[in-house]
Amino acid sequence: MDKSIVIRERFLGVIVVLFIQSFFSSAIAVEFNTDVLDAEDRNNIDLSRFSQAGYVMPGRYRLELVLNGKKISEQEIIFREKSQYSPNEKPRVETCLTQEQIALLGLKVSALEKVKFDTQGLCADFSALEGVVLRGDLGTSALYITIPQAWLEYQDESWLPPSRWEEGIPGILLDYSINAINQRPVHGHQTQSVSSNGTAGANAGAWRLRGDWQGNYDHTTGEANSTQRNFDWTRIYAFRALPNLMAKMTVGEDYLSSDLFDSWRYTGLSLVSDESQLPPKLRGYAPEVSGIAKTNAKVTVSQQGRIVYETTVPAGPFRIQDLGSAINGTLDVRIEEQDGSVQTFQTTMSSIPYLTRAGQVRYKLAVGRPSDYGRHIDGSLFGTAEISWGLSNTWSLYGGGIFSSDYNSIAIGLGRDLYHFGAISADITQSIARLPQDDTLQGRAYRVSYSKHFDEFNSDVTFAGYRFAERDYISMSDFLSYRNYNNAYGKRGNHRDLYTVTASKSFTDMRLTAYLNWSHETYWDKADNDRYSLSLNRYFDIGRLVNTSLSLSASRSEYEGKKDDAIWLSLNIPFGRGAISYNGNLNNGDFSQNASWYQRLENNDSYRLSAGTASGNGEHLTAQGTGLYNHYGSSGDVTANIGWRESAYTSLGLSVNGGITATGRGVALHGSSFRGGTRMMVSTDGVADIPVGRNGKTNIFGIAVEPSVPSYYRTSTRIDVNRLSDDVEMGGSPVAEAALTEGAIGYRRFNVLKGSKLVAIIALSDGSHPPFGASVRDEKGRELGMVSEGGLAWISGVSPGQHLSLHWEGKPQCNVSLPANLDMKQVLLPCQATKD
């Protein structure tokens, strides 16, 4: 018979074996009639692994737990042979889950009580739970578990119960943000400045140790003693989640988190109900900062001297919406322009009405001593407590207090769900402060808050609030300021009125959206502060140019007697992956206009080029130009910008954001993330350049890190199979799911095969062949192929000189070594018997 015909027939045998494996893994147990197989040696066939439904040979396997179609976690699963019940009954293999693995399934307490274990606690018995099915599948490296929903805790598409949360693996991390600016004025000295900030940390079990740092370098060329450097650890602390309490414990340096009182810095311990642990529909909102930059600018958001956010934004309106819901109180915003000008203002992060679901209790507890920015403890011991209790579906009662030897404050309030009319809350706070060398001051503060989404009008009043403080009312932060620095800030209750409104409106028919933010704060003994921000955005079509947009933004800031006004008008016309735009900006008497081209590249990088003119404040018309390039890479994010203005200056800027995460499973650089936040480490079994997520890619060690993974959410990490090279195959699912606690370093291993594909004939030392159905595996136990008739095997994912083993009858039987040249169409591989 022609040799090519023999090879085709033998390949047909391989396909038959693969079909048998895939079909009978989910079917009933069967008996095989080997007479139907066209094999020369029908006695040399090992089909025992296919004779039972979902048969898996006894042993330990690294498999992904898949519960009701959703991935849970990769675990080492034991498959063991079950004892025979009668002499005529065949041995059966059972799947064993440990108590720790059962805890990952999210069973109700009533269901857990029905699950029994063997004496070693290594094998669970689900016989008392009707409808539970376990099926192992080595082909997909998964254990498929079906459990009726009646036995499971509440969960939805984005949230898993606490029993399914993962603390991650031990490791260390460093997140950083570096901004460098070189400014060369036409007249004067060249200046260089570098600012940096970030978080260093270590994880061990449920605990996360974190240290926030910031530093800067400033130098003016040609001036003596002009160089300034500093570096500070601004905050060192540790925290952990307490899922049983739906709370978070923090130890060390912290800022008071409160819905009733101002925030101040202290060293101590806190226990706070954590809304981020609740299902998404029950969580609060995160604050945002908006403004207008007239050039490519660096925006720094800080609180009491600590930088909480820093980024580079292009010219125009900006909105920073990823500050995190844990940040509240007054924030300082600084906008540094390319021409050297600086805008500064304050914004108050206000809370939505304090409402709690019926029967639920939310609380915030803290104890410690006040500390300053220099990390010096100064002040008497204090304790704070606040609580909110859901009296019914419509009413919530809340209150709290601050207690110390020289300052006390008590607050109480009511929240009401008005249904179609929104939600409202009102509270009153009484303070008693004993100032040095002064009488005891007592005063009250009153507050009303309102929130409403108007479905019928497509609009939101995200927050509207009013607060009035009597002249002798003093907050804790003002009291500390006066006592420590002996200044008037705080004495006689400096703050008086505070009005805050954040609203938005959509006009669907007109394709128009409007956004308004306004705050007005008055004081008893200094000038008022005001902050207005209004933006309008309309979309329309011009022939084939769809989604053309026209935007108008205006802002006014009056802060410490200084007024900043800005108006921005922009027309944007999209062209494919790019856009052409025109914008005009009026800022404190300066007027500039620019025409720009924006382009997004194939690798998701982007750039913007603009040119225009500037005038105003007595200056003649001058030309100007800017450029901005953004790169989002697997090892970090880089933004480079350049600015030029005729007869004024040339400016160069570079911003680098990223991090490094190291664990016992590997180390990798990665893109920017929320500082010290949750992340997922991915291993591809040492295979490099595997695309992970949107911008990630495994390094030379086969490790990548997905930064900024949401805490407590059901999130997916995936291999982008559309970007895999031709010599790479997935040995299982390209998607892994997890729900990680805050700050965790998650870990997932993907079964990736990279290498050549090989047709081989495997022969034993006596000239015979391994049995039909024998498994070909690599050093890690992954199945790379299966033996057909006459020792013929199709093997994938191999490299020259690699050592493989053959398994049948439930154990390894012999080993083969691949040749140095794998370009041959077919090779003969002698298989040496495994030594006992």
CORQUI-V133964 format. One record per run of one state. SS is the DSSP state (H for helix, E for strand, C for the rest). FROM is the first residue (numbers start at 1). LEN is the number of residues. Records with the same first field share a line. If there is no record, write none. Layout:
SS=FROM-LEN ; FROM-LEN
This chain:
C=1-2 ; 25-9 ; 37-8 ; 46-2 ; 51-8 ; 68-2 ; 83-9 ; 97-2 ; 106-1 ; 108-1 ; 113-3 ; 118-6 ; 126-7 ; 138-4 ; 147-2 ; 153-6 ; 160-2 ; 165-1 ; 167-4 ; 186-5 ; 205-2 ; 221-7 ; 246-1 ; 256-9 ; 274-1 ; 278-2 ; 283-6 ; 294-3 ; 304-2 ; 314-2 ; 321-8 ; 337-5 ; 350-11 ; 372-5 ; 391-4 ; 405-2 ; 418-1 ; 422-1 ; 435-5 ; 458-1 ; 470-6 ; 486-9 ; 508-4 ; 524-5 ; 543-2 ; 560-2 ; 576-2 ; 588-2 ; 601-5 ; 617-2 ; 633-4 ; 646-3 ; 664-2 ; 671-8 ; 684-7 ; 693-3 ; 698-5 ; 707-6 ; 714-1 ; 720-1 ; 724-4 ; 731-4 ; 739-1 ; 741-4 ; 750-2 ; 755-1 ; 765-7 ; 773-2 ; 778-5 ; 788-1 ; 799-4 ; 809-2 ; 818-9 ; 834-3
H=3-22 ; 34-3 ; 48-3 ; 99-7 ; 109-4 ; 149-3 ; 162-3 ; 243-3 ; 275-3 ; 280-3 ; 419-3 ; 455-3 ; 476-10 ; 721-3 ; 789-3
E=45-1 ; 59-9 ; 70-13 ; 92-5 ; 107-1 ; 116-2 ; 124-2 ; 133-5 ; 142-5 ; 152-1 ; 159-1 ; 166-1 ; 171-15 ; 191-14 ; 207-14 ; 228-15 ; 247-9 ; 265-9 ; 289-5 ; 297-7 ; 306-8 ; 316-5 ; 329-8 ; 342-8 ; 361-11 ; 377-14 ; 395-10 ; 407-11 ; 423-12 ; 440-15 ; 459-11 ; 495-13 ; 512-12 ; 529-14 ; 545-15 ; 562-14 ; 578-10 ; 590-11 ; 606-11 ; 619-14 ; 637-9 ; 649-15 ; 666-5 ; 679-5 ; 691-2 ; 696-2 ; 703-4 ; 713-1 ; 715-5 ; 728-3 ; 735-4 ; 740-1 ; 745-5 ; 752-3 ; 756-9 ; 772-1 ; 775-3 ; 783-5 ; 792-7 ; 803-6 ; 811-7 ; 827-7
